Structure formats: C-alpha cells, structure tokens
C-alpha cells in the first residue's frame, strides 16, 4: 500500500521493470532450452480459451 503520492510513481516504475524483466528472463530461458516460444504461446492461448469456455459452461449449467 502506497501512502505517499510522490513515491507512487517510482514504485510503479520499479514494479513495471521487475515484471518486464521476469517475462523477458522466462522467454530467454525457454528459448535457450530449445522450446519454440511461439508454439508455447499459441498452445497457452488455446488452453486458456478452452478453460474459459468450460468455466462459463460450468457456472451457467
């Protein structure tokens, strides 16, 4: 929780930097181990779409 507005901007910049660094590192490690990142992204998107459809159908019926 940020109580001081002056420190809020620097905190959000640090959080953004950490998030971008983590995502970049994850993709770099996957690529270095021989995984095709584009195929992983497509498979992940299809899995999420399937999961959302199943979740909605579970709640509606």
WOSULFEN-V344703 format. One record per backbone hydrogen bond with DSSP energy under -0.5 kcal/mol. NH is the residue of the N-H (numbers start at 0). CO is the residue of the C=O. If there is no record, write none. Layout:
NH,CO  NH,CO
This chain:
2,0  4,2  7,3  8,4  9,5  10,6  11,7  12,8  13,9  14,10  15,11  16,12  17,13  18,14  19,15  20,16  21,17  22,18  23,19  24,20  25,21  26,22  27,23  28,24  29,25  30,26  31,27  32,28  33,30  34,29  36,34  39,35  40,36  41,37  42,38  43,39  44,40  45,41  46,42  47,43  48,44  49,45  50,46  51,47  52,48  53,49  54,50  55,51  56,52  57,53  58,54  59,55  60,56
